[in-house]
Amino acid sequence: MNDKKTSDRSILVIDDERTVLDSLVKMLKKSQYSCITATNAEDGIRLFARERPLLVLSDLYMPNHKDGIQVLEEVRRIDPDAVVILYTAYSHIPDVVEATKKGAFDYIQKVETHHDILLPIERGLKFARMQRENAYLRSRLDLTDDTLFYGAIGGSEVMRVLFEKAKRVAATNASVMIYGETGTGKEIIARGIHYHSQRRDESFVPVAVGALPDNLLEGELFGHVKGAFTGANIDKPGLFETADKGTLFLDEMSEVSFDLQHKLLRVLQDHKVRRLGSVKEREIDVRIISATNCDPDVLVKEKRLREDLFYRLQVIRLSIPPLRERREDIPLLVYHFLRQYRQFGPVEVETISSDALLALQQHNWPGNVRQLQNVMEHMVALARKSELDLDDLPEEILPHQKKMFVQVTEDMDFKQAKAAIIKQWEKQYLENLLDKYKTIAKVAKVAGLNRKTIYRLIEAHGIIWPRNSVAAAENGEEEPPDDLEEEEEELLDSEEE
């Protein structure tokens, strides 16, 4: 991997026609890409070797010079992971086949709109960034203090801040409430706080309070004496006593009844516990770390958590973001789990392809880190070769990508196949935005398109709108404009410019 600092939007453009080259560079710079240029293949190859841009965009036919296929071969000889897109004014199927076989990322025509050119370029850059990140992670698998907290892993800024705060909290005896969705690693953070505290040599006692009915939970927490109830044949200490001098982790506090919450509050206030059936109180020194997958403020507002208990439990709050909000951590986690499970399958898995890693990074992960861990174990267990690839991904991780090619058949030429895929992608993209943002105005802003254009695309793809009539009414959704034809002409004019 090249150590030189490279822009993550850097493109090498090679074309022997100066006017075409200038036009492409002008378009790319307008879209905030960083460009270096060459007017022949030989200079372009030398520039690639020296500058190592993320992507190469080369003309296929350059008379009196090496052609784009030779550029592709030379560039990928220098860097086998190089991302190269070839373009030409003429679509020739044998050239497309040859370019694909030799590793071209895409093949586009000059006559297509700027939008059609920019889409594969952005996809190519995303893939190239993933390639480099993949190579970097393969070369540096050892985790550092700022990317690892006990068993929790994250190199993103939000996780580094969380780890640093958790380490500072660990040095105190303050009660901590950890808020995060299911599967984000709340118990791991709690164990990390215990591990970094002065209580590390004492017990860490986790309790899934939401998994037990109140009558059983009360006995588990406070203990009981012999004869306290039917079946109580011996004295039994509760978990508060078991965790004495150590840490008690109460998971999903919102599931505890108000009556039991009141008894917990008394223990936290008095630092004393009384076993069921006993009149004797025992002093305890326990640090409490609690967790919930619901916003604690909402729990108090909805009267599912006593306000007085809330303030006792939440002296310090730590919030763990869901995995979809820190996607940059996914490659780090993938390689961590890969190293953890690599020898458990039929073959020893050494790495994962950039295609598969990109697909994992684009998934929303409703089950968060726990789900990702499960998927990696699944992939390694069924692996057939040393490199995991798209074919190794479970169906639920790659449904949209796999369905993207359903309409493409062998008897389609290149242009027909590409048009079918783009049509499917446009529909899927719009449906996802409409489901997420609910209103045309918000969708248009996110997509960078005019509101009228969004309506035109909805009609063209037969998308049902409103997606939810109640939500649309609540958001004040406007009626579709009448002058779509005028807007379409304006759009075409802007593309020609």
N, C-alpha and C positions, 0 to 999 in steps of 0.2 A: 504493500500500500504506500502511496506517495505521502510523505510527511509534509509537503508544502501546503500551506493554508490555501484552500481553494473555495471560491464563492459557490454556494449551493445552488446558484442559478446561472452558472457559467456555461456558455455554448461556443463551440468552434464551428463557424460557418464556412464551407468551401464551395465556391462557384466561380467558373472562369468568365462568366458574364458580369461585368462590373455593375450594370444597372440592376440586374436581378439581385446581386449580392447586397447592394445598398438598400434596395427595397425590403429585403428580408431582415436586415439588421435594424432598419428603422422600425419595422413592425415589432421585432423582438424587444428592442430597447423601450418602446412605448409600453410594453407589458412587463417592464422592470427586469428583463434578463440582461446579463452581462455577456458581451460578445467579443470574440477575437475572430479575425477573418484571414482567409487565404484565397488567392485567385487561381491556384493550381493545387493538384493533389500532393505534389512533392513538398511544397511549403507547408501545407496543412498537416502532413504527417510529422514533419519536424516540429511544428508548433504544438501538436498533441503531446509528443514525447517530452517537450520542455515544460508546457503549462499544465498539462493534465486537466483539461476542462471536464465537467461532469458529462457532457453530451456532445456528440459530433453530428452536425447536419450537413450532409454533402450531396451535391448534384451527382446524378448517376452518370450522365454522359458529358464528358469534357474532352472534345477533340484535341489532339496533339499533346495530351497529358494522360496520366493514369486515370482510369475511370473510378466511379464510386465503389464498385466491387473491390478494386484493388486497395482503395482507401480503407474499406471495411476490413480486408484481410490484414493490412499492415498495422492498423490501429489495434485490432484484437490480438495481433502477435505481440505488440508492446504491452497491452493490458487485456488479458482474456475476458475480463469483466466489463470492458468498455461498452457503452451504449451508443449505437450508431443508427441514425435515421437517414434513409436515402430518399431523394425526391427527384422527380423528372416531369417534363411536360407531356410525356407519352407513357401510357400504361401498356406494358408488354409482359404478359403472364410468365414466360420463361425467366425473365429477369427477376420478377417477384419471387419465384420459386428458388432461384439461385441465391438471391440476397437473404432469403429466410434460412436456407440451409447453412449459409456461412455465418449466421448469427445476427443479422440486422434486426433491430428492435421493431422497426416499422418501415413502411414504404408509402409515401404520399405523393400526390400530384400537385404541380405548381398552380394548375388552374383552379384548384379548390379554394374555398373562402379562407380568410385568415383564421376564422373560428376552427375550421377543420385542420389547419396546420398547427395551431396552438395547442389543441387537445392532445395529440400524440406527443408533442414536445413536453408538455407538463407531466404526462404519464411517464415519459422516458426519464425525466429529471427525478421524479419520485422513486422510480426503480433504481436509478444510478445512486441516489442518496442512500437507499437501502443497501445496495451492493457494498458501498464503502463502509457503512455502519456495520454491516455483517462482517466484513473483513477485519474491521477494527476490534469488534467484540471477540472474534476468533483469536486475535493476537493478544488480547488482554482480558482474560477471564477472571483474574484475581480481583475480588471486590475490595474496595477501600473503606476506611472508617466513615467517610461521608456518603457512601452508597449502601451501607449495610448497618442495620440496627437489630442486633440479636439475629432473628431469622427473616426480618423484613428487608426487602431490597427495593431500591429506587434511586436513579440518578437524576431525576427531574428536579427542578428548583423547589417545587412544592414539597417533595418528599425529603429533600435535604433540610429544608426549614423544619419540617415535622420531626425528623430525627434529632436535630440539634435541640429543639424545644423539649423533646422527650428525655434527652440526656440531662438537661438542666433540671427538669421536674424530678427525675429519679433521685437526685441528690437531696431532695426534701422529703418530708413525711406527708405532704398534702394529698388529699383525696383527688383522684383523677377520674373524669368521665370521658370515655372515648366514643366518638360518634362516627359511624360509617356504615355503608351498605353491607349486606350479607356477603361474606367472602373477601372483604377488603383486608382482613388480617388484624382485627381488633385484639384478639387474644395474643397474637405474636407481639404486638406493640406492648401489651400489658406485661407479658413475660420479659420483654426487653427492659422495661422500667424496673421491674423487680431485680433483674440480673445486674443492672447498673447501680442499684441502690445499696445501702449499707445492710439491707435485709437479705442479701443474696444467698447467705449461707443457711437461711431458714426456709420454711415451706412456702411454695406458691400453690395456692389451692383454688382451682377454677370451679365455678358452680354455674350450671346452665339453669338459672332460676325459672326461665320460661318453660322448661320441659317438665316441671313437677307441679302437681296440684298443691294448693296452699297447705293442706294438712300434712302432706309428706315433706314439703319444703321447710316448714317450720321446725319439724323434728330434725331434719338434716342440718339446718343452720345452727339451732340452739342446743341440740342433743336432748337426751331424756334420762330419767332415772328409772330404775327397776320398778315395775308396777304402774308406771304413768298411764299406760293404756294397754289394751289387750295385745299380747304378743311382746310387750316390753319386758323381757326376761332378765336383762342385765342393764347396768348403767352404760350409757353410751355418750361420749363427748360429741358435741356438734362441730361443724366446720369452722365456726369462729374460734373455738378452742384449738382445733387442729392447726389453724393458721396463726396462732399466737406467736408474736415476734416476727411474723412473716407477712405475706400479702394474700388477701382474699379477693378473688376476681369474680364479680357478679355480672353475668352476661344476660342481656335483655331484661333490664329492670322494669321496663314498661309493662311486662306481663304479670307483675306481682300485684295482688289486691291491695286496696288502700289500708285494710286492717293490718296486714302483715308489713306494709310499708311503715306504718306507725311504730310497730315493734322494732323494726330495723333502725328507725330514727332514734329510739331510746338507747339502743346499743351504741350508736355512733356518738351520741351526746354524753353518755355516762361511762363509756368504755368498760361496761360490765355486761355479762350475759348470764341468764338463768335457764337452766335446763328444764324441759317440760316435766311437771310433776314435782319440782323442787322449789324450796323457798330460799335456797342459798344462791347468792350471786358470786360470780367469779370475775375477777378483773382480767381484762385482755388488752394486749397491745398489738393491734392489727391495722395494717394499712389497707384501705379499701380502694380498689380500682373497679369501676363499673363501666358497662358498655351498652349501647343501644343502636339499632339500625334505623331509628326514627329520630327526627330533630328533637332534642330535649326541650327546646322552647315550645314546640308544638305540643309535646306530651303534657307539659304543665298547663298550657292554654286549654287543652281538651280534657283536663282533669284526669289524666291517666297516670300522672306522676305527682305526688304531693310536692307543693312548692317548698315547704320547709325541708323535706328530704332532698329535694333537688339541689338546694344551696349547700347542704352538707356533702353531697356526693360530688358536686361540680365546683370544687375550689379551682381546679384547672380543667379546661376542656381541650381535648385534642381531636381534630377532625381529620379523618382519612379520606382523601378523594377517591371516587370510583376509578377503575382502571381506564375507562373510556376518556377520562379527563387528564390522563397522564400517559398517553400512548407512547411517548418517547421512552418509557420504562419497559415496554413490552419486549424489545429485543434482549435487554439485560436479563429479564425474568426467563425468557425462552432458553437462553444459553445456560442459565443457572439450573433450570429443571432438566435440560438436556444432559448436563453433566451429572445430575443426580440420578437419572434413570437410564443412562446410555448403555449400561451393561446388563440391563434386566430383560432385554428383548432377544429375539432369535439372532440378530446381528448387532455388532457394536456400532452404535450411531455416533458419528464424529461431528456432523454439522447439519445445517438446514439451508435450503436454497433461498435465494433472495425473493423469489416469487412467493414461496410459502411464508416466509417471514413477513413480507408485505401484507399478505392476506390476513395473517394473525394480527398485525398492527391495525388493520382497517376494521376488524370485527368489534362490535360494541361491548361484548363481555358482560352480559347481565349478571353472571355469577362471579365476576371480578377475578382476583388472583387465584382463588380456589378453583374456578372453572378452567382457567388457563393451565394450572398445574395438572388437572385431570386430563385435559386435551393432550398435553405433552406426554404424559404417561401412556395414554392411549396410542399416540403416534409411534412412540418408541416400541411399545409392546407388539405392534403389528408391522414394524418396519421390515422392508425387504432388501434394503441397501444401506450403505453407510451415510448417505445424505438424504434427509427427509425432504420431500417435495410436495407439490400441490396434491398429487394423488394420495398422499398419506393423511391429508386433512380429513377430519370427520365431516360428514355431509352438512351438519348444522353450521359449520364455520364458513363454508364456501358455497352457499346455495345460489346466491345471485350471480357470482362469477361463472358457475357451472351452467346455469340456465341461460347465460348470455349468448351461448352459441347454439341454442336449440334450433333456431330457424335457418342456420347456415347448413347447406347441403353441398354434396360433392359437385353437382352440376352447375353451381353458381360460379361466375367469374369473380375476379378479385373485387371489382367495384360493387357488384351486387351483394357479395358477402359482407363487405364493409358497411354498405348502406343498411343492411338488415341489422347488423350489430349496433350501429349508431342509433337506429330507430328504437331498439330495445333499451339501450342505455338511456336515451333521452326520457323515455316513459318512466323507467325506474327512478331516475334522478328526480324528476318532477314529483312523482308520487311520494318519494321520501321527504322532499322539502315541504310538500303540502301537508303531509301527516305531522311533521314536526312543528311548522310555523303557523299553520291554520289559516292564514290570510294571504291573499294575492300580493298585497303591498309588501309584506315581509319576505315572501318568497322571491319577488322581483328584486328586492334590495340585496338579498344573499346571493342570488344567481347573477347579479350584475346585468339584468335585462329589464326592458320596459314592461310595465304592468300589462299593456296591451299584447305584447309578445307572449307573455305567459298564458294569457287567455287563448291566443291563437294555437299555441302548442298543446294546451289542454284539449281543445276541440280536435286538433289533428290526430292526437293519440287516443281519442275516445276515453279520456280520463273522467271519472265521475266527480263532479264538483257541484256543491260543496262536499268535501269528504265527510263532514259532520255538520248537518244543518244547524244544530243547536249551538255548536261552538262557533260557527260562522256568524250566527245572529248575535251572539254575545260579543264577538269581536268587531261588530259593525262592518261586516264584509260587504263591499260595494258590488253593484251589478256590473257585468262585463261591458266594456265600452263598445260603441257601435262602429267606430272607424278603424277596424282591424286592418283593412286593406291599405289604408293610408299609412298606418304604422309599419306594415310589412314593407312597403316601398321605401320608407325612411331607413329601415334596417338594412335593406339591400344596398341602398345608396351609401350608407356608412361603411359597409363591408368593402364596396368597390373603392372607396377612398383609402 
